[in-house]
Amino acid sequence: MYEPINNIHYWNGNYFAQIPALFLLSTYIETQTKGLNMKIPFYKNGLFIFLSTLCLILSSSIGGAEPICSEIFNKINSTNTNSTKFMSLETETPERYLWILEQNRKLNLKLKKSPNKNSIEKWLKELYGQSRSLTKILSDGSKIKIYNDNNLSSSDELILEKSQGDSIPLFSSSMLSRNQKFHIIDLSVSPDEKYVAFVLARIGSLDKFNIGIYDLKKKELLKDSHWIETNQKEIYWLNNHIYAESPNGFRKYDLSQPEKDPEISNWYISDQNKKILLGVKKSEYSLITPDGEFPLPKTIKHDNITSNSLVGQTKDFLYLKINLGDNNTEIRQIPLPLRLENTFGATFARFPNSVIKSAEIKGEYLFVVDSFGARQSMSVFDQKALQIAHFDIPVGTSISEVIMSDDKQNLNVTLRSNIVESKDFTFDLKSQKFTLTREEILSKMLTVNGQIYESNIVDTLSEDGTLIPMRITKLKNLPLNGSNPVFMKVYAGFGIENGFYPIYNPLIADFLSRGGILVDPALRGGNEFGDQWHLDATKEKKINTFKDLIATSRYLVSKKYTQPQKIIITGTSNGGLTVAGTALQSPKDFGLVIPVNGVQDLLHKETLDANFYRGWAYEYGDSTKPNDYPYLSAISPVERVKDIKDLPQFFILNGRQDSRVNPAHSYKLYAALNEKFPENVQMSSINNSGHWNGSVNYQGMIGWRANVIIWTLIYDYLGWQR
């Protein structure tokens, strides 16, 4: 028994009588933890074992001991885990390097025998090896352009085109070889048009960027030593200062004094016109302009503001998006110039039971796309808060672009679908109707080369009775005989959309033309039904995501769309966890599983991904906490391997220089699977590749190679010929 004295607890009775029992227990712990790399310098010290054991016994008595004891509990729990067994793969060593090369060699031997690899390489070069350009127009009519005549091989050029027609080369990404290649992916001109800033992505990594600065007056590039490293690709200007996100927070760079060290700044978000910034310090927000800072009311809290809260501005007003919670959002209109007494403005528009997908100012109008489940809507407002247009976006399509016609009588609406990249339609403002019927629009959006498709939404029940909607896109007259291949790309985490709303992808369009079926489920963890849909698959509820995907697979089989062996699932990052975790919960429900850069070891993410808030503990939980450890152990893919007797085909892809998700996650999952099912698992670890190695636009040849491997394996698995 114990009793408190001045908030400290002690045992009543003979303390020394407990010592023999403590030594016996310490001996047991030492036996159980032999061979563990506990990363505690004095681990083998007998005194430490004794004190640790004492800590365990007293942990419920001494509150301050809980963190230490929690760590000890986790070390004991990890004795027989795969996370510990394959811990050597977490460290960059010559042995790991040779091991990776051997796994890549095995895959390359298989690819050499593929009847599809060469034709898919050629096909993807035709798709992605296109020219691209980006242009900014200066006040004198001159143009600043990024140009690349081949997205896969050529360097990017920064060019100044004078209004008289002369072209002056300013910069080429080929100047930056230094054992790395770069793409110029964005550019921006300073408010006084003295500088051009351009964002460089290291080919192979979307995790790190550089902002290069060119002085248009001096006709020179600022020295490399003054380049700005950033974690994101947006360029924020205020006067001649650039704000850029760094690993230690936002920094302000004064271009008039490039030799001066950058100042640590607050967190800033820019509107699209780059004239006003939104800043936060200690959860208090201000609007920052060249004229000073204007604080927002203290009732505006962190949960009310998101990364795109500053919508934009017109000549007379600024527009701010405020999250009210429970899927309710309002747009506020703030008069310009800003005044301290009126920085919150008035409610301009409200969107109940909606998720705002986009909100932006174009000219004198506010354009908002909102959704909830299968519904997507477009609304347009004038500066008097009059809703001048509202329409539901036809199911099977999504909005690509909307602009006001020059005569202000129509909206020019660009739609996209899974098989059509873009088509333009006219919405008449007077009649509040499209000039074509819904059926005519869908006919144009779902017909390619004489083949007619359909894209419909159906529901299935997850294990707990929750309705899970999915979009099914296929050839209209495709026989449902249980033999059609199915492709699902999922994410389902962090409140990010799953891909439920159509996006064009030429690879998917080809898959569909061959009789494949595309299925896009709205799994819990995403945001298709707002904040609660996300929260219902976080921490101990993360298993709901896996159950939703299993229910989706079983529905498709029960309705004769397909059979389990022909279901292909893939996902990147959290999506890599989703597909691997789901397949290892129910291996017989899937055929081919392709996790890319996934979070696969949920028991060691706190050290593998320590830079991301203890391994994204706010989303998954924290395995160093006794309450979280059991459910994380139950769903962690690396651990689940021990409990399964069957395995679908696995292809694990990762970027060896991924700075977002430690590549050791993929290595440990592959090692665990390969130990039990060597015939069912393959891995490729791409050198010089970062987190988003599937993006050809940013990654160039590396993105191309990743897609070649994935689609070669898919075609081979299905027995297709390209």
HELIX and SHEET records of a PDB file:
HELIX    1   1 TYR A   15  GLN A   18  5                                   4    
HELIX    2   2 ILE A   19  THR A   33  1                                  15    
HELIX    3   3 GLY A   46  LEU A   58  1                                  13    
HELIX    4   4 GLY A   63  ALA A   65  5                                   3    
HELIX    5   5 GLU A   66  ASN A   77  1                                  12    
HELIX    6   6 SER A   78  ASN A   80  5                                   3    
HELIX    7   7 ASN A   82  LYS A   85  1                                   4    
HELIX    8   8 MET A   87  GLU A   90  5                                   4    
HELIX    9   9 PRO A   94  LYS A  112  1                                  19    
HELIX   10  10 LYS A  117  TYR A  128  1                                  12    
HELIX   11  11 SER A  173  LEU A  176  5                                   4    
HELIX   12  12 ASP A  224  HIS A  226  5                                   3    
HELIX   13  13 HIS A  302  ASN A  304  5                                   3    
HELIX   14  14 LEU A  340  ASN A  342  5                                   3    
HELIX   15  15 ARG A  438  MET A  445  1                                   8    
HELIX   16  16 PRO A  506  SER A  513  1                                   8    
HELIX   17  17 ASP A  531  LEU A  535  1                                   5    
HELIX   18  18 LYS A  539  LYS A  541  5                                   3    
HELIX   19  19 ILE A  543  SER A  558  1                                  16    
HELIX   20  20 PRO A  564  LYS A  566  5                                   3    
HELIX   21  21 ASN A  574  GLN A  585  1                                  12    
HELIX   22  22 PRO A  587  ASP A  589  5                                   3    
HELIX   23  23 LYS A  605  LEU A  608  1                                   4    
HELIX   24  24 TYR A  613  TYR A  620  1                                   8    
HELIX   25  25 TYR A  629  ILE A  635  1                                   7    
HELIX   26  26 PRO A  637  ARG A  640  1                                   4    
HELIX   27  27 VAL A  641  ASP A  643  5                                   3    
HELIX   28  28 ALA A  664  LYS A  676  1                                  13    
HELIX   29  29 VAL A  696  GLN A  699  1                                   4    
HELIX   30  30 MET A  701  LEU A  718  1                                  18    
SHEET    1   A 2 TYR A   2  ILE A   5  0                                        
SHEET    2   A 2 ILE A   8  TRP A  11 -1                                        
SHEET    1   B 4 ARG A 132  ILE A 137  0                                        
SHEET    2   B 4 LYS A 143  ASN A 148 -1                                        
SHEET    3   B 4 GLU A 157  GLU A 161 -1                                        
SHEET    4   B 4 SER A 167  SER A 172 -1                                        
SHEET    1   C 4 PHE A 182  VAL A 189  0                                        
SHEET    2   C 4 TYR A 195  ARG A 202 -1                                        
SHEET    3   C 4 PHE A 209  ASP A 215 -1                                        
SHEET    4   C 4 GLU A 220  LEU A 221 -1                                        
SHEET    1   D 4 PHE A 182  VAL A 189  0                                        
SHEET    2   D 4 TYR A 195  ARG A 202 -1                                        
SHEET    3   D 4 PHE A 209  ASP A 215 -1                                        
SHEET    4   D 4 ILE A 228  THR A 230 -1                                        
SHEET    1   E 4 TYR A 236  LEU A 238  0                                        
SHEET    2   E 4 HIS A 241  SER A 246 -1                                        
SHEET    3   E 4 GLY A 249  ASP A 254 -1                                        
SHEET    4   E 4 GLU A 263  ILE A 264 -1                                        
SHEET    1   F 4 TRP A 267  SER A 270  0                                        
SHEET    2   F 4 LEU A 277  LYS A 281 -1                                        
SHEET    3   F 4 GLU A 284  THR A 289 -1                                        
SHEET    4   F 4 GLY A 292  PRO A 295 -1                                        
SHEET    1   G 4 LEU A 310  GLN A 313  0                                        
SHEET    2   G 4 PHE A 317  GLY A 325 -1                                        
SHEET    3   G 4 ASN A 328  PRO A 335 -1                                        
SHEET    4   G 4 ALA A 346  PHE A 351 -1                                        
SHEET    1   H 4 VAL A 355  LYS A 362  0                                        
SHEET    2   H 4 TYR A 365  PHE A 372 -1                                        
SHEET    3   H 4 ARG A 375  PHE A 381 -1                                        
SHEET    4   H 4 GLN A 387  ASP A 392 -1                                        
SHEET    1   I 4 SER A 398  MET A 404  0                                        
SHEET    2   I 4 ASN A 410  ARG A 416 -1                                        
SHEET    3   I 4 LYS A 423  ASP A 428 -1                                        
SHEET    4   I 4 LYS A 433  PHE A 434 -1                                        
SHEET    1   J 9 THR A 447  VAL A 448  0                                        
SHEET    2   J 9 GLN A 451  LEU A 461 -1                                        
SHEET    3   J 9 LEU A 467  LEU A 475 -1                                        
SHEET    4   J 9 ILE A 517  PRO A 521 -1                                        
SHEET    5   J 9 VAL A 486  LYS A 489  1                                        
SHEET    6   J 9 ILE A 567  THR A 572  1                                        
SHEET    7   J 9 LEU A 592  VAL A 596  1                                        
SHEET    8   J 9 GLN A 649  GLY A 655  1                                        
SHEET    9   J 9 VAL A 681  ILE A 686  1                                        
END                                                                             
